[in-house]
């Protein structure tokens, strides 16, 4: 383990970590404060005008100062939609990881601690889940959902559906990570000692073993947020994600894609850059965490 | 009736289609406040015995036969819930290595309070006060502040004191100490052993001291049980056995102690090593290493009679020399 002050010290001495952390902080603030900062509310149809559609960025001829990064086909400012869309993407990413984490940690903990047929059953279930690609499962589930309900209902519940679908489809990654840590931990004597004290299995699992397995969980959580945002963007790009009137980064890229050959490249390019930067920062952060929290990779610094 | 009465205890592990036995019929009695030493080489089944008493034999092993009566109640018949009420409450255990028996990510206080709360309805304030009191009993300096410490912030000796404090927390009737000083510095060992002895005496707690160190046993216990390959080979009063062992194995163990050898003399060594439970010889398990073995020893397991399980015990005069 590493103490908190050593952790901060390591963070401050690593430029990559600081960079990734800053980028994430900026994007997070931008998303959270979007209603205050954004020049326009893209959800408010009263503020939109079709006359403003497909304007280039403000420094280009024909650009308008109200829309620094230009507008899309509905006349929404690209900058404003990006600010709001980043929030939706992050919300779905974090939400999906919470779902994955709750499912995966619970099942992984039970599988690893109980062993026997419970373990075999849960891990085969995980194998089956992993053999079906997440994207395929999400496409099937969301297509059925879209077909079953009308567009308005779908628009209202799209965020929740995406969080659930991505969360459920990706639980095996958490479950496997937790299970393998539990298998290592449960042989340790403090577990015997906890049993000798007379604690019930439930308390030993959640109170004693789980805290000792949180390091790898923290690492994959970071990377899974990036993964979930990517999946959501892919689904939105395929038209199965967020609806056009509440766009995420993925739906923004998609909505601009139709216009890319007519010269309106900004509608797609800017959200794409934000998405790439966001994913990159999350992955760098995850890698850095893995290096710092893994004592085997530490280079005798602290 | 004895407080703890273990009779004909067998513990078996599956091996292929058959089973091998790690304990092959062990008897043990313990009175209130009595101190019993269980002595034997590694693999003799000492720790197995301790875990069996708490009904904690790890899968796939199982208690295949026997009774473990605690105040007349067979612990093997109890439900998991009921046995949990006894573990760590009326019978607690101290492990060998305090470096690994405390959970590294929880504070000392969390682990102590948790033990209390598992067995008592108690408020946080009461629990806290009791923990501090027990830490003071095991002579931990500035007990109050140690509650917030993590195990890695304490030295080995202090950690073992914490483990002992946890074992005493619920005022148990029996403490099973499984080699409690083996992992500690030699200088700390005597201190910890003296502490365990004092606490057992003061609180009238019975002690089962599992060790391979006859010297420690001689100082602390009243009775001894010598184990070899899953069986008890000799039992009796500590004083009697140290003075005049009857079983050749016990005699060999005693001869190997430096106290009994002449100054500068080469220590005695029992030839060979203990057979693994998967390849026990026929008859007395000790016969291949024994210089008194006869055809009878090779064919039949000697029963435990008059405190020893041997067909050709050392007689009193021979043993005392």
Interface residues (C-beta under 8 A of the other chain):
Chain A: X1 X115 X116 X188 X189 X190 X192 X193 X194 X195 X196 X197 X198 X199 X200 X203 X207 X208 X211 X212
Chain B: X54 X56 X59 X84 X85 X86 X87 X88 X89 X92 X93 X95 X97 X100 X101 X102 X103 X104 X105 X106 X114 X115 X118 X119 X152 X163 X166
